[in-house]
Amino acid sequence: MDLKDLYRDVILDHNRHPRNFGRIEAADGEAEGHNPLCGDRLRLSVRMNGERVEDIRFEGKGCAISTASASLMTEAVKGKDRAAIQELFGKVHALLTHHDAAPDATLGKLAALSGVREFPVRVKCASLCWHTLNAALGHGAATISTE
Amino acid sequence: MAANVSPVRPAPLDAQRVRADFPILATTVNGHPLVYLDSAASAQRPLQVLRAVEEYETHSHANVHRGVHALSQAATAAYEGARERVRRFINARSTREIIFVRGTTEGINLVAQAYARPRFKAGDEILITALEHHANIVPWQMVCEASGCSLRVAPINRRGELELEEFLKLLGPRTRLVAVAHVSNALGTVLPLKRIIEAAHAHGAVVLVDGAQAVPHAHVDVRALGADFYTFSSHKLYGPTGIGVLYGREELLASMPPWQGGGDMILTVSFEKTTYNELPWKFEAGTPNMSGAVGLAAAMDYVESLGLTAIAEHEQHLLGLATAELARLPDVEIIGTAAHKASVLSFTMKGVHPHDLGTILDAEGVAVRTGHHCAMPVMTFFGLPATARASFGCYNTEGDVASLVAALHKARGVFS
């Protein structure tokens, strides 16, 4: 277990300077994610163009893993359609939970999250934003809780 | 015999010797020797407790209060002996006032359901403080929902102390019950219990004290305090989990209906009429946690052998040292700076979320609690999602404080 695997430069950078931080005024979808264990809260807003996520922002307070994961996610899904986002979520989920899986080559910067799987109690921090995105896109409840 | 004997000061605690009693402290965590600073969540158990439980399980176990055979008698003697041990530990008048429960949470729920709920009505008030653990909030909300009475909350100040004047103003003829922590789990604040109880009694209210965080750090005398109900858990007192104590004044307990029905809590059962058992068994339906009670009694023997005053002085020394060390770190803020505190040091570090702090400290072998400490209203009051919390027990040392400080420097390094 090496802290450098968890807190990689990409993670620290996105924690310090979160991308797409804020809220979209006329959003097509919004959802709130909550991790009661650590008090993390996250609000996602998306603007759609048909099936495609045209813009996405997030706001809230959370640990470095949850903030960086949300920031990385917004960069990764912007411009993608629902089907591609679902596929990406599947790959991120595998990255966070499967111990020996080599990061999928198409994950790009999201691969920086691979260290999280060595810290099982932190997996929820990284996956909260993805579950919240699912809710914002209209799949499931509008408020997501990890517990 | 000398006519003039000066009071003997207890010997100071020898933490190194104490540590030898706790095998788990030899654990290595992530390549580092364990530095256990989470006793406020659950304390570790000494060999004396582990052996007492093993001895009971090996030689004395059968069901209690049932058989005429030897082992049943031995188990009953062990279980009822533990009850007497608890009575002495908190100086209750009678073992009829000692109810074994699963823990503090169950103790509070018992009083909520068997004392408050049947007798409180719309217009009645239950008064708590803004410092309470969820276990001393939610059971009362459930009573309010069922009975129509209302919950009032006395505020705290920025140091994390109860605003006593405001508390006294909230007391009135409608106040039926006051439920307060003896020591705040999230901040370590020690509440002015004698003042609270006297004032509550002057208004005819009964008082329940959540003593979960107090019994490991101070000698608690329920009669001197005047508490009507006092409840605590074994596992924060170096005993096993799954057992705790509800003390209640006998006349109150006698006036309450049972809250769970079953075996052991009855005298006779027929389909027409059942008569309930006497105190304390009226409140102990089903086979109880005998080995837990034996372990708890051994834990009480253990802390008294060290001396509660010596333990308290040792912990105060470590708390003072850690407070001073953390106060020197410009990016650390101590949350909860009450004049009177016990064992607990809650804090935040600028630029490092408590959850990240917990992970980084763990990588250094330092175990602290991070989160809202089951006291979300306290976190909301301070405008924080969470804090990190170090808490000290009889086995902690100055070296543990130094390890905490070193790990905090490490955390800053990761995030700078």
Interface residues (C-beta under 8 A of the other chain):
Chain A: M1 L3 L6 Y7 L12 P36 L37 C38 G39 D40 R41 K61 G62 C63 A64 I65 F119 V121 R122 C125
Chain B: N30 V352 H353 P354 H355 D356 T359 I360 A363 T370 G371 H372 M379 L384 P385 A386 V414 F415
